[in-house]
């Protein structure tokens, strides 16, 4: 489920890669703590976003702050709005999974479902094929659409004693 407000995540302190600032794509809003994808034009959007200005090419990390560059954001003031860059952080975080991983999944690649949730599955489930009655007690179905490929976020690196999984975004 996509985020509708800022969030805070549990973090394991690790050395990590460099961090960069990115402008939020026009027409989009990102929340603090959301997974963000960089598009081919260098702007960022929430992971899993559709109708982006250019194709999302990689997950770059977690947004350090809220930023609204949508039409609704024009009613806000200050650093929370506009296209000026926000920093995107990397590290080791407790991210929610669509299906709970186990120790058997250790060191596997983790993929973005949306700006909040991750998965061990690279492909999103395909949309269900539409079916229609032909009138002769038969059902005709349209060909199903191939599953969409998700962007990699990082690696499943371990679990807390309570079972909370941690993902390294590097």
Buried (B, 14 or more C-beta within 10 A) or exposed (E): EBBEEEBEBEEBEEEBEEBBEBBBBEBBBBBBBBBBBBBEEEBBBBBBBEEBEEEBEEBBBBBBBBBBBBEEBEEBEEEEBBEEBBEBBBBBBBBBBBEEBEEEBEEEBBBBBBBBBBBBBBEBEEEEEEEEEEEEEEEEEEEEEEEEEBBBBBBBBBBEEEEEBBBBBE
